[in-house]
């Protein structure tokens, strides 16, 4: 059984940013196909620092998700080396937790029971797990819906449940693969704000894959822009917005407009678009 109180687990302030947590060193990954080999990513060099939020932006099929999977230890690189805290990632990396487009909630379990699932797998005592779940439910704004089933709550509430379950797992690094893509604009912005706030509060490192330039600019501390397949890091953009930014008011911030324009320009170049098609112009 894990020896930790829920109060301790829910109060992990970000006391330092800058320590190198993970690295990709000359990393390539290819997959076998019926006709040969498909190169997904090639020559990736990257340092990830503890406590930062990195957004990963690029065309479809450029290897963004492959990067997350290699850090999670789902599969090994074909070339190069992936490390976490100085050690090669050679199997499942239990310091990471994954959230995808599908929330994967268990339909026969309530909100509270879904959030409690990873604690049960870790062997937490029922009373300790209950306190942890209660605190997380309050943290993500689901108080009053503890006994509801996934079919009885909204899409935004389902995402909050999935996020609380991920935090219950308590990974050091969150790997998020377009988790909010199915939400409407208002809910999506609310979840982005929630994620940024919670990651700061709990001192989490975040890698967030997206196709959305506005999401990449608003959410991240740095944005990695990938080329077309085979994915290479074309550039890394420091977002440069305040750490305590309000995502709901960014569109009135000239700094946000400038950084969004920079990201759009890079994306347009990768898509081989003409000037008239950049930045969402018809």
Buried (B, 14 or more C-beta within 10 A) or exposed (E): EEEEEBEEBBEEEBEEEEEEBBBBBEBBBBEEEEEEEEBBBBBBEBEBBBBBBBBBBBBEBBBBBBBBBBBBBBEBBBBBEBBBBEEBBEEEBEBBBBBBEEBEBEEEBBBBBBBBBBBEEEEBEEEBBBBBBBBBBEBBBBEEBBEBBBEEBEBBBBBBBBBBBBBBBBBBBBBBBBBBBBBEEEBBBBBBBBBBEBBBBBBBBBBBBBBBBBBBBBBBBBBBBBBBBBBBBBEEBEBEBEEEBEBEEBEEBEBBEEBBEBBBEBBBBBEEBEEEEBBEEE
